[in-house]
Amino acid sequence: MDILVLSDSHGAVAPMVRAVELTRPDLILHLGDCWRDGEQLRARFPDIPLEQVPGNCDLRPGEPAERLLVLEGKRILLCHGHTYGVKTSLLAAGFAAEEQQLDLFLFGHTHRPLVDRRGRTLFLNPGSIGRSPRPSYATVTIRDGQLDGRTWWLT
């Protein structure tokens, strides 16, 4: 399974479209900051499933701040990251990952790409696909029971 991970689009849909065209994913995950961008991407690519969570700039009180997905046996948490204080440290995220036995902790918010394995959990931040001097995104691959994540600069 090939997954495209986007975050912090802040109204910039065109770079997200480009990332979809480059990666041709089986699933798209949007980690917030701007919910409507995810909706526009869903309308543009209706055949690709899309899951999203709201960010700190999204006014979506009816939506959960995080989602737990189980894909091919891997436990994956989607969140924007602000509720875990990821701009300061990954300490709270690490405790959540251990408590929930996560294989993958996905977050945004910092606008800085990150791939970091701590124990069984891969922590991945795609950076910002939106209004950034260097838009970035991430891909996650799950094959033969193995999970791999990588960040990319949009070219």
C-alpha positions as CSV (number, residue, x, y, z in Angstrom):
1,M,0.0,0.0,0.0
2,D,1.3,3.4,-1.0
3,I,0.1,6.4,1.2
4,L,0.6,10.1,0.5
5,V,0.8,12.2,3.7
6,L,0.1,16.0,3.5
7,S,-0.2,18.7,6.1
8,D,-0.4,22.4,6.6
9,S,-1.7,23.2,3.1
10,H,-3.1,26.6,4.2
11,G,-5.2,27.1,1.0
12,A,-2.6,25.9,-1.5
13,V,-4.4,23.1,-3.3
14,A,-2.2,23.1,-6.5
15,P,0.9,21.7,-4.7
16,M,-1.2,18.9,-3.2
17,V,-2.5,18.0,-6.6
18,R,1.1,17.9,-7.9
19,A,2.0,15.5,-5.1
20,V,-0.9,13.2,-5.9
21,E,0.2,13.2,-9.6
22,L,3.8,12.4,-8.6
23,T,3.0,9.6,-6.2
24,R,-0.2,8.0,-7.4
25,P,-1.1,6.8,-3.9
26,D,-3.6,4.2,-2.8
27,L,-4.6,6.5,0.1
28,I,-4.2,10.2,1.0
29,L,-3.9,11.4,4.6
30,H,-4.3,15.1,5.3
31,L,-3.1,16.2,8.8
32,G,-4.9,19.5,9.0
33,D,-4.6,23.2,8.5
34,C,-6.8,23.6,6.0
35,W,-9.8,21.1,6.1
36,R,-11.4,22.5,3.0
37,D,-8.2,21.8,1.0
38,G,-8.7,18.1,1.9
39,E,-12.3,18.4,0.6
40,Q,-11.1,19.9,-2.6
41,L,-8.5,17.2,-3.1
42,R,-11.2,14.6,-2.4
43,A,-13.4,16.2,-5.1
44,R,-10.4,16.3,-7.6
45,F,-9.5,12.6,-7.0
46,P,-12.7,10.9,-6.0
47,D,-11.3,7.4,-6.6
48,I,-8.5,7.8,-4.0
49,P,-9.7,7.4,-0.4
50,L,-8.8,10.4,1.8
51,E,-8.7,10.6,5.6
52,Q,-8.1,13.8,7.4
53,V,-8.0,15.4,10.9
54,P,-8.4,19.1,11.7
55,G,-5.5,21.3,12.6
56,N,-5.3,24.2,15.0
57,C,-6.4,26.6,12.2
58,D,-9.4,24.5,11.4
59,L,-12.7,25.3,13.1
60,R,-14.1,21.8,13.1
61,P,-15.4,21.1,16.7
62,G,-17.5,18.2,15.5
63,E,-14.4,16.3,14.1
64,P,-12.1,14.3,16.3
65,A,-8.6,15.8,16.8
66,E,-7.1,12.5,15.9
67,R,-7.9,9.2,14.2
68,L,-6.5,5.8,14.7
69,L,-6.3,3.7,11.5
70,V,-5.3,0.0,11.3
71,L,-3.9,-0.6,7.8
72,E,-2.4,-4.0,6.9
73,G,-2.0,-4.7,10.6
74,K,-0.2,-1.5,11.3
75,R,-1.5,0.9,14.0
76,I,-1.4,4.5,12.7
77,L,-2.3,7.6,14.5
78,L,-3.2,10.8,12.5
79,C,-3.2,14.1,14.3
80,H,-2.1,17.6,13.6
81,G,0.2,17.6,16.5
82,H,-0.7,20.8,18.4
83,T,-2.5,18.8,21.1
84,Y,0.7,16.9,21.8
85,G,2.9,20.0,21.9
86,V,5.1,18.8,19.0
87,K,6.7,22.3,18.5
88,T,8.4,21.9,21.8
89,S,9.2,18.1,22.0
90,L,8.0,14.7,21.1
91,L,7.7,13.6,24.7
92,A,3.9,13.6,24.9
93,A,3.7,12.0,21.4
94,G,6.1,9.3,22.6
95,F,4.0,8.5,25.6
96,A,0.9,8.3,23.4
97,A,2.7,6.1,20.9
98,E,3.8,3.7,23.6
99,E,0.4,3.6,25.3
100,Q,-1.5,3.0,22.1
101,Q,1.2,0.6,20.7
102,L,1.5,2.6,17.5
103,D,3.6,1.6,14.5
104,L,3.3,5.1,13.0
105,F,2.6,8.5,14.6
106,L,1.7,11.0,11.9
107,F,1.7,14.7,12.7
108,G,2.2,18.2,11.2
109,H,2.0,21.6,12.8
110,T,5.7,22.4,12.8
111,H,6.0,22.9,9.0
112,R,9.3,20.9,9.3
113,P,9.7,17.5,7.8
114,L,10.8,14.7,10.1
115,V,11.3,11.0,10.0
116,D,12.4,9.5,13.4
117,R,12.1,5.9,14.6
118,R,11.8,5.5,18.4
119,G,11.4,1.9,19.4
120,R,8.6,0.3,17.5
121,T,7.1,3.6,16.4
122,L,8.0,5.7,13.3
123,F,7.3,9.4,13.9
124,L,6.7,11.2,10.6
125,N,5.9,14.8,9.9
126,P,5.5,15.6,6.2
127,G,6.3,19.3,6.7
128,S,4.1,21.9,4.9
129,I,2.8,21.4,1.4
130,G,1.3,24.8,1.5
131,R,2.6,28.3,1.4
132,S,6.2,27.5,2.1
133,P,9.5,28.4,0.3
134,R,10.1,24.6,0.0
135,P,6.8,22.7,0.0
136,S,7.2,19.1,1.3
137,Y,5.1,15.9,1.7
138,A,5.7,12.4,2.9
139,T,5.1,8.9,1.6
140,V,4.5,5.8,3.6
141,T,4.7,2.3,2.2
142,I,3.4,-0.8,3.8
143,R,4.6,-4.0,2.1
144,D,5.1,-7.6,3.3
145,G,4.5,-6.5,6.9
146,Q,7.1,-3.7,6.7
147,L,6.3,0.0,7.1
148,D,8.6,2.7,5.7
149,G,8.2,6.4,5.6
150,R,10.1,9.2,3.7
151,T,9.8,12.9,3.2
152,W,10.2,14.7,-0.1
153,W,10.6,18.2,-1.4
154,L,8.1,19.1,-4.1
155,T,9.8,19.9,-7.3
